[in-house]
Amino acid sequence: MAVYNKEALWSETLVQLKAELGETEFNDWFVDSCYLKSEENRIIIGFPSAFHRDRVKKSYQNKIKAKLQELAGMEIVMEFEVSTKKNIEKISPPKKVNDFIPSETFKKNIIATEEKLKKEQHLQLRDDYTFEKYVIGENNNFAANAAIAISRNPGTNYNPFFIYGGVGLGKTHLMQAIGNYIHDNSEKKVIYVTSEDFLNEFMECIHGNKMNLFKNKFRRTNTLLIDDIQFFADKPGVQEELFHTFNAVLNAKNQIVFTCDRPPTELKKFEARLISRFDQGLKVDLQPPRYEVRFAILKATAENRGTPIPDEVIDLISKKISSNVRDLIGALSTLIAYTEVMGKQVTLEIAQQRLKDVLTSSKQSNLSIEMIQKVIANNFSISVNDLKGKKRNQNIVYPRQLAMHICREMTEYSSTEIGEAFGGKDHATVLYSLEKIRGRLAIDANLDFTIEALKRQIKDMATKM
């Protein structure tokens, strides 16, 4: 067994991490780390805060562990602790230490690092979220082609890029595909972060008096990807920082991509200046995929997983689940797991049995707009055609606005899609209707009870279909 000094070992690990990650990413997460102590085959590393420690553990632990094992020629147990201790030699090459005898693996690794630094998978991006694995159809054709154009020439046209739509429609996949392409085909720095992580890191840096680190990290990146920005609503502090970050990245001609569950005009409790910034770039709306696209997605997923699923089973899922891609993949994964565990081929009968609850609950999503229109029309003694028509009588306008409001709450359809289902109403008309109902809710306490009663009728209708 090689005898080695673990502090020198950690110093060499940092040198190689810096070379592989690049100076900016290394400085974000490792410049404040420090060697604390060690015993036998265990090494303890300190970080300045719990947030910092947890982020490094989540994103880099496997990489660090593998690097230590390569250098030492044996497995090293790591522990991460919170510590303010500073290690002034933490990014310098290890000094010669009498009892530090490098293994052959250690020597070979140093030579390999100096000769060639291989591009590795981005630690915050999923390796399967690529354009190659993104099935394109009528529902996302424009969005996908815009994303491809952005990834090939980031920071020029279509900046910022704002992707919105309901849950499970592929917003995150498309955003991360942009990040993966830029990361794999250029030296540009890519940062992907969820709104939750952005907010948590923001609060951690405020409390730790380290806002300079936060600003340097997010304002100096070449590509900034933030997922689900709707969760910044009613958070003025983080909105203020996002505004300045937005301006800094855009002024440097670097790329910004946001995802959201609704268009900028429907974001409430957001500063007007932020909404204006969101509106100045390209906005794309992801719609639920049509049958042909759903079938293609399931077929491609099954092939990628190496599990044969009969076309009649894929046809069943494609016809019964139309709400979003996430539900489609979830149903397919259930059947793939059955095949892998039981060692049996999935048949149509097995699929119907295993997915009984999923297929039943999906009926509401499939027909929700039509059902909402029928329930509202019946309750207000008008026809569905009246709801879809152009009559401006108050006894028709109010139920129409109410129906649009309930559609927005009970379905994943966008405002544009709801407008189409109501006789081709434009986006502005739907937004106006939603605003009118919200205004009534603020002054009429009984309206909330009325809406909930209507929702129960709609759900009851769904279970009978």
N, C-alpha and C positions, 0 to 999 in steps of 0.2 A: 504494500500500500504506500502511495506517495505521502510524504510529509509536507505540509504546506502551512503557510501563514494565512489565516482566513481574511485578515484585513487587506492584505495584498491581493488576495483572490477576489475580494469584492471590488477593489480598485480597478483591476483588470476587466472585471465584468462590466463596470460602468464605462470604461474606455470603449469596449466593443459595442455596448448598447448605444452609445452616442454615435458611433460610426454607422450603425445600422438604422437607427431611428431618424437621424438628422438632428442638427443642433436645436432647432425650434422645438420639436416634440420632446427631445431629451430634456431641455431646460424647463419645459412645462411640468414634467412629472418627476425628474430625478435629480435636478440640481440641488434640491433641498434635502435629499436623502442622506443618511449617514450610517456608517458601521457602528453598532453599539457594543456587541460582545459575541462570543461564540464558545462552544464546548463540544468536543469530539466532532461529530459530523453535523452539528447544528450551528446556524448563523442567524443572528438577530439584527434586523435593519430598522432604523428609525425614520419616521416621517413627521412633518411638522403639524399635521392635523389628522383627525379621524377621517374626514372626507378624503384628504390626499392619500392616506393609507389605503382606504377601501377602494378607491378608484384604481390605484396601482395594482392592488391585489386582484381586482376583477379583470383588468385589461392586460396586465403584463406578467402575472405570476408564472404562467406556464413557460413563457419565453425566458424569464430570469432563471427558473429552475433548470431548464435545459442547458442554458449557458453555463451555469455553475457546474453542472455535471460534466459537461464537455471539458471545461478547464481543469477540474479537479481529478477527473478520471474515476469518480465515484459519486454516488447520490448524496446530495446535501439537503438537509431539512432546513427550510426557511421559516422564520417568524417575523411578522411585521408589527411594529409597535409605534405609538405616538411618542415623539421625543423632539425637543428643541435643540439637542446637541448638534453642533456644527462639525463637519469633518472637512478640514481645509484641503485635504488631498483627494477628495472624493471623485474628481474627474481628471486626476493626473495619473500617468502610468505608474505602476507600482515600483517602489524603490527596491533595490536588491536587499533581500532579507536572508540571513544565513540559513534559516531552516525552511526556506521556500524552495522546494525542488519540484519544478514543473513536470507533469507527466508528458508522455509522447502526444497524447490527445491535445494537451494544452499547447504544445509547440505547433502542431499541425493546424490548430484552429487559428492561431495568430497569423500564420503564413497565409491561410485561406482568406482571412479577413483583409489583409493587406492587398492581396491579389485581386479579389473580386467581392463586392458587396451585392448579394442577390436581393432583388426586389421582393419583399414579402407582402403577404396579404395585409391590408389595412386592418388594424385591430378593432376599430369601431364599426366596420362594415361587414355585412354577411357576404361570404364568398359566393353564395348562390343567387344573390340579388344582382344579376347582370342583365344586359340587354338581350343576350342570347337566350335567356330563360324567361323573358318577358313576352307573353303571347299577345300579339297586336291584333285588334279587331276594330270594328266601327266605333265602339265605345271609347277607345283610347288611342286611335290612330294619330290624331293631331298631337296629343300630349306626348306620345312616345317619340314621334319624329322630331318634335321640338326639343325633347330631352337629349336625343342623339346629337342634334346640331349643337346644343349647348356644350355637351361633353367634349366635342371635337374642337371647339373654339371658345372656351369659357371666358367670361368677363367682357364679352363684346356685345353681341345682340342678345335680346331676351333676358335682360338683367334688371331687376330680380325676376326669378322664375317662381310663380306661385301656383302650387298644385292643390286643388281642393276637391272634396267629394266625401261620400259616406264611408263608414268603417269597412275595412276588408276589401277595398276596391283596387289596391295596388299602389297607393301613394308612396308608401315607404320604399317599396321595391323600386319604383321608378327613380326616386330621389337617390337611393343608394347605388343604383346602376350608374348614375351620373358620377357619383363619387368614385366608384370602382374603376370606371373607364379613365378618369383623370389621373387617379393614383397609379394605375398600371401603365399609362402611356405618356407620362410626363413627370417632371420633378416638382410639380406644384404641390403645395401643402393642402391637404383636405382635412377638414374637421366636420365630423358628423356628431350631432348631439340631440337628444330628446329635449323637449321643453322642460321636463322635470329635472333632468341633469343640469341643464343650463341654469335653471332657477336655484337648485341646490348649491351649485358651485358659486353662483353669484352671492348667495347668502353667506356661504362659508368664507369667501374672500372679504366680505364686508366685516364680518365678526373677527376675522383674523388680521384685519388691516392690511390686506394684500391685493387691493383692487388694481394695482399696477400690473400684477401678474395676470389677472383676469383680462384686463384691457389688452395687454400685449398678446395674449393667446388668441383671442377672438378677432381683434381688429387687424391683426397682421397676417391672417391666413389668406391663402389664394382662393380657397373654395369653402364657403360656410354653408352647411346643411343643417337646418333646424326643423325638427319634426313636431307636428301638433301644436302650432303656436296659439291655438285658441285657448290654451290653458294659461296664457299670460293675461287673460281678461281680469280686470279689477286688481291688477298688481302694478301700481304706478312706478314703483322703484325699478323693477326689472324692465318695464316698458321704456323708461328713461334711458337705461343702459343699452337696450336693444336699438333705440333710435340712433344713438351716437355710434354704436357698433355698425349699424346699417350704413350710415353715412361714410364712416371710415373705409369700410370694405368696398363700397361702391365707388368712392372717389379715387381709390387705388386701382380701379378697373379690374377688380376681382369679382368672382361669381358668388351670388347669393341664391339659395334655393330654400323655400319654405313649403311645408305642407300644412293643411288646415282642413277641418271638417265642413267648412262653409266658405263662400266667397268673402272678400274683404268687406263688402258693403253690408254684410250681415253680422259682422263682429261687433258685439256690444261691450261697453266698458273698456274700449280701447281709445287711446289718444287719437284725435283727428289727424295729426301730423304723421302718425305711424300708418294709419289706413291709407293716407295719401301716398306714402312711400310704397306700400304694397301694391297700390293701383297703378303705379307708373311703369311697371314691367309687363311681362306676359303672364296672363292668368289662364289656366286650363282646368277644365272640369272633367273628372273621371266619372263615367256613368256605369251602372251595372251592366255586365257583358251580356250580349245576346246568346241565344242557344248555341250557335256554331262556335262562338269563342269559348263558351263554357266547356263544350265538348273537347275542343282542342287543348284547353288548359289541363283538363283531367287526363287526357290521353298522354300529353307530354310529361306530366308529373308522374304518372304510373311508369312510363318508360324510363325516366330518370332514376326512379327508385328501384328499377329492375324487377318489378312485380307485375306480371301479366294480369290485367283486369278485362273481362269480356266487354265488348262494345255495348251489349244490351244493358250491362250494369252502368256503364258510363252514360248511356242514353237516359237511364232512369234518374240518375243524380242530376244530369244537366237539365232535364225537364222539370224536376221537382224543386230544385234550389236555384233561384235566380237573383237572390238578394245581393250577394257579394262573393268575391273570390275566396275569402277566408272561410266562409261556411262550406263552399265547394271542396276546398282542400281538406278541411276538417273531416267531412264525410268520407272522402276517399282514403284519408289516413286511417280511419277506423277500419275500413275493409282491408287495407294493406297490412295493418297490425294483426288482424284476424288470420290472414293468409300466412304471415310469418310465424305466428305463435302456434296455430293449429296445423300448419302444413297442408292445408286444403285449398283447392281452387275456389274462388268466390263465384257463386251462382246468383242468378236473379233472385231466387227465393231466399238465399242467405242474406243478400244485400237488403232486401225488403224487411227481413226480420231484424238485422243488426242496426238498421237506420230508421226503424219505425218511429221513434220519438223525433228524430231530426226531420224526417220527411213530413210528419204531421205538423210540426211547429212552423215549417217553412211556408205552409199555405197562406198564412197571414201576410208574409212578405210578398208573395207572388201576386196577390190580388188586393192589396191594401188600399190603393187609390180608388179602384172601382167600388170596393165595399164601403169606403168612407163616403163616397158620393151617394151611394144608395141609402145609407143610414141617415145622412143629413137631409137628403131629399124627402124621405119618408117622414122624418120628424118635423119638417117645416112645411109639409103638404105642397111641395113643388116637385117638378120632374128633374131627372138628371140632366136632361137637355137644357133646362133653365140654368142649372149650375154652369154648364159649358157654354151657354149662349152669351149674348151681348146686352141683354136687358139690364137697365140700371135702376129698376124698381127697388125700393128699400127692402121689400119682403124677399127679394132674390139676392141683392148685393150682400146683405149681412150673412145669410147662410153660406154663400159662396166664399166669403172671407173666412168664415169659421171652418169650412171644409178644408181650405188651403192651410190654415193654421194647424189643424189636426193631422193633415198629410205630412207636414214638416216635422211634427213631433213623433208620429208613429211609424214613419218610413225612412228609408235612407235616400230617397229621391232628392235631387237638387231642386232649387227654385225654378230653374229652366225647365226641368222635366215635369214638375208639377204644373207649370203654366201650360205646357203642351197638352197635358191630360185634361185641362179645363178649357178646351176649345182653342188652344193656340195662344193663350194669354202671354204677353211678354214678361221678361224678368222683372221689370219695374213694377208691373201690376201686382205680381205675387208679393214683392217686397212691401208694397203699399198695403196690401191686405194683411200681411203678417203684423205690420206696425199698428194697424187699426185695432186688431184683436188684442195686441199687447197693451194698447192704450185703454181699452175697455176693461181688461183684467185688473188694471191698476186702480180703477174706480168702482168696479162692480164685483163685490165679493161672491155673489151667487154664480157668476159666470164660470168660475173655476169648477164648481160642483156640476154645472151643466155639461162642461167639456168632459169631465171624468165619467159622467153617466153615458155620454155618447161613445166614449172610448170603450166602455164595457160592452155596449151593444155591438160595436165593431168586432171586438175580440170574440164575443159569443158567436157571431156570424161566421168568423174564421174557423172556429172549431167544428162547425157543422158542415163545412164544405169539403 
